Amino acid sequence: MSEPTTTLVFLHYFGGSAREWDDLTGAIGDDHPCLALNLRGHGGRGDGDGYERGIDALVYEVAADIEEARLTDYVIVGHSMGGKVALALAAQQPSGLRGLLLLAPSPPTPEPISDKDRAESLATWGDREASDLCLQRITNLPVTAEAAARFTEDNLRTTEAVWQWWYRTGSREDISGRMMDVAVPVWIMTGSEDSVISPQVQQSETAAPLANSRLVRIPGAGHLLNDEVPRTVEAALRQFIAVLKIDLKETVAAQ
């Protein structure tokens, strides 16, 4: 009997879209099925309203997408806001979820954004110049011209509704009380020069509360790991999948 094929489900950062993952899915798609999702209010998916349930509104939609795709064996790769959504979903212990690979995830606790930065960010919706400056601020290693253009395009088509929600309430949500229910392995990648969420925050707020986590620091990288060090991310994902398959075989053998 052949082993089940692990599908990779990708959740993008706030202000991004499923296009963030095009390079990675192109590199790994021959080996594993890939499902890159647009979250509400991003990439042309809806207007971004309906956040009465907060992060759980996104979790519900992602779970519905996974069910619609009939996935029974999958790993979630989440970046920044997508990482927080992945953690909230994992806490529900859905059937078929094998593990999480998180890139610079928004922590389960409120994201460390100052009131000044929140106010400034709220005022920059739809501002191309502000988007370009944001890219410079949150990266520390060069990104390709194509990645820079995609960043700005996705940023500008993020709806105002989701923009307001994330900075006013979404990034402030505290789901840390659910982390004891995350039973799958979680690998966390963080850039040593991440100016958005520091490695120290990732260690204390994201990795520490999890029963089975590993924190990997990427020297010199900022917040956009998938664009700054794409091959490092690909290698980590391949290694994570390999480890999960070993762990799964050991679990089956022990039963």
C-alpha positions in Angstrom: 0.0 0.0 0.0 1.5 3.4 -1.0 2.1 6.1 1.5 -0.4 9.1 1.4 0.9 12.1 -0.5 1.4 15.1 1.7 -0.2 18.3 0.4 1.3 21.6 1.2 -1.2 24.4 2.1 0.2 27.9 2.0 -1.1 31.0 3.9 0.3 34.4 3.0 1.3 37.4 5.1 -1.0 40.4 5.8 -1.2 42.6 2.7 0.0 39.7 0.5 -1.7 37.1 -1.6 -1.3 33.5 -2.7 1.1 34.7 -5.4 3.7 35.0 -2.6 4.3 31.3 -3.0 4.6 31.0 -6.8 8.4 30.5 -6.7 8.3 28.0 -3.9 5.4 26.0 -5.3 7.1 26.0 -8.7 10.2 24.5 -7.1 8.5 21.9 -4.9 5.2 21.2 -6.8 6.6 18.3 -8.8 7.2 16.4 -5.5 4.1 17.5 -3.5 0.6 18.8 -4.3 0.4 22.5 -3.4 -2.6 24.6 -2.4 -1.9 28.3 -2.0 -4.9 30.2 -0.6 -5.9 33.9 -0.7 -7.2 35.0 2.7 -10.3 37.1 3.0 -9.8 40.7 1.7 -6.5 39.7 -0.1 -5.7 38.8 -3.7 -9.2 39.6 -4.8 -11.0 37.3 -2.4 -14.1 39.1 -1.1 -14.2 42.6 0.3 -12.8 41.7 3.7 -15.9 42.3 5.8 -17.3 39.8 8.3 -14.6 39.8 10.9 -17.0 39.6 13.9 -15.3 36.3 14.8 -11.8 37.8 14.3 -9.0 35.4 13.5 -11.5 32.5 13.7 -13.3 33.9 10.6 -10.1 33.2 8.6 -9.6 29.8 10.3 -13.2 28.8 9.3 -12.5 29.7 5.7 -9.2 27.9 5.5 -10.7 24.8 7.1 -13.5 25.0 4.5 -11.0 25.3 1.7 -9.1 22.2 3.0 -12.3 20.2 3.3 -13.4 21.2 -0.2 -10.0 20.0 -1.5 -10.6 16.7 0.4 -7.2 16.8 2.0 -6.4 14.0 4.4 -2.6 14.4 4.8 -1.3 18.0 4.8 1.2 20.5 6.2 0.5 24.2 6.5 3.1 26.8 5.7 2.1 30.1 7.1 3.8 33.5 6.9 3.3 36.3 9.4 -0.5 36.8 9.7 -0.9 33.4 7.9 1.2 31.9 10.7 -1.2 33.0 13.4 -4.1 31.6 11.4 -2.2 28.3 11.1 -1.7 28.1 14.8 -5.4 28.8 15.6 -6.4 26.1 13.1 -3.9 23.6 14.5 -5.3 24.2 18.0 -8.5 22.7 16.8 -6.6 19.5 16.0 -8.1 18.9 12.6 -7.8 15.5 11.1 -5.0 15.1 8.5 -2.8 18.0 9.7 0.8 16.7 10.1 2.6 19.9 11.1 3.2 23.6 10.7 6.2 25.4 9.1 5.9 29.1 10.1 7.8 32.0 8.6 8.1 35.0 10.9 4.7 34.3 12.3 2.5 36.8 14.0 2.6 35.5 17.6 -0.3 34.0 19.5 -0.1 37.0 21.8 -0.8 40.6 20.5 1.7 41.5 17.8 4.2 44.1 19.2 3.1 47.1 17.3 3.4 50.5 19.0 0.3 52.8 19.0 2.3 55.3 16.8 3.0 52.6 14.2 -0.6 51.4 14.2 -1.9 54.9 13.6 0.7 55.5 10.8 -0.1 52.2 9.2 -3.9 52.8 9.3 -3.4 56.0 7.4 -1.3 54.3 4.6 -4.0 52.1 3.0 -3.7 52.4 -0.8 -0.6 54.5 -0.6 2.0 53.3 -3.1 4.9 55.3 -1.7 4.1 54.0 1.8 4.1 50.5 0.5 7.5 50.9 -1.1 8.9 52.3 2.1 7.4 49.4 4.1 9.1 46.9 1.9 12.5 48.6 2.5 11.8 48.7 6.3 10.8 45.1 6.8 13.5 43.5 4.6 17.2 43.3 5.3 18.4 41.3 2.3 17.7 42.2 -1.3 14.6 40.8 -3.1 14.1 40.5 -6.8 12.4 43.2 -8.8 9.6 40.8 -9.5 9.1 40.2 -5.8 9.2 43.9 -5.0 6.6 44.6 -7.7 4.3 41.8 -6.4 4.6 43.1 -2.9 3.3 46.5 -3.9 0.6 45.2 -6.2 -0.8 42.9 -3.5 -0.5 45.6 -0.9 -2.5 48.0 -3.0 -5.3 45.6 -3.7 -5.8 44.6 -0.1 -9.2 45.9 0.9 -9.7 48.7 3.3 -12.0 46.6 5.4 -9.3 44.0 6.1 -6.7 46.7 6.5 -8.7 48.4 9.2 -9.5 45.1 10.9 -5.9 43.9 11.1 -4.4 47.0 12.6 -7.3 47.8 14.9 -8.1 44.4 16.3 -6.8 41.4 14.4 -3.1 41.9 15.2 -4.1 42.5 18.8 -5.9 39.2 19.3 -4.6 36.9 22.0 -5.0 33.2 21.2 -2.1 32.1 23.5 -4.5 30.1 25.7 -5.1 27.7 22.8 -1.5 26.8 22.2 -1.6 23.9 24.7 -3.9 22.2 22.2 -1.5 22.4 19.3 -0.4 18.7 19.1 1.6 18.7 15.8 5.2 19.6 15.3 5.8 23.3 14.6 9.0 24.7 13.0 9.4 28.4 13.2 11.8 30.3 11.0 12.8 33.9 12.0 15.2 36.4 10.5 17.9 37.6 12.8 17.2 41.1 11.6 13.4 41.0 11.6 12.3 44.5 12.5 8.6 43.5 12.7 8.7 40.5 15.0 12.1 39.9 16.6 13.6 36.4 17.2 13.3 37.1 20.9 9.5 37.5 20.6 9.3 34.4 18.4 11.1 32.4 21.1 9.2 33.7 24.1 5.7 34.2 22.6 5.5 31.6 19.8 7.9 28.7 20.4 8.0 28.5 24.2 4.2 27.8 24.7 4.2 24.9 22.2 4.8 21.3 23.2 6.8 20.4 20.1 8.5 23.4 18.5 11.8 24.2 16.9 13.0 27.8 16.3 15.4 28.4 13.4 17.2 31.8 13.0 18.2 32.8 9.6 21.3 35.1 9.7 20.9 38.5 8.1 17.3 38.0 7.0 14.4 40.3 7.8 10.6 39.7 7.8 10.0 38.5 4.2 11.9 35.2 4.4 10.2 33.7 1.4 11.5 36.5 -0.8 14.8 37.2 0.9 16.1 33.6 1.3 13.8 31.5 -1.0 16.2 28.6 -1.3 16.7 28.4 2.5 12.9 28.3 2.9 12.6 25.6 0.3 15.4 23.5 2.0 13.7 23.9 5.4 10.4 22.8 4.0 11.9 19.7 2.3 13.6 18.8 5.6 10.5 19.3 7.6 8.5 17.0 5.3 11.2 14.4 5.6 11.2 14.5 9.4 7.5 14.3 9.5 7.5 11.2 7.4 10.1 9.6 9.7 8.1 10.5 12.7 4.9 9.2 11.1 6.5 5.8 10.3 7.8 5.6 13.9 4.4 6.3 15.3 2.7 3.7 13.1 5.4 1.1 14.0 4.8 1.7 17.7 1.1 1.0 17.5 
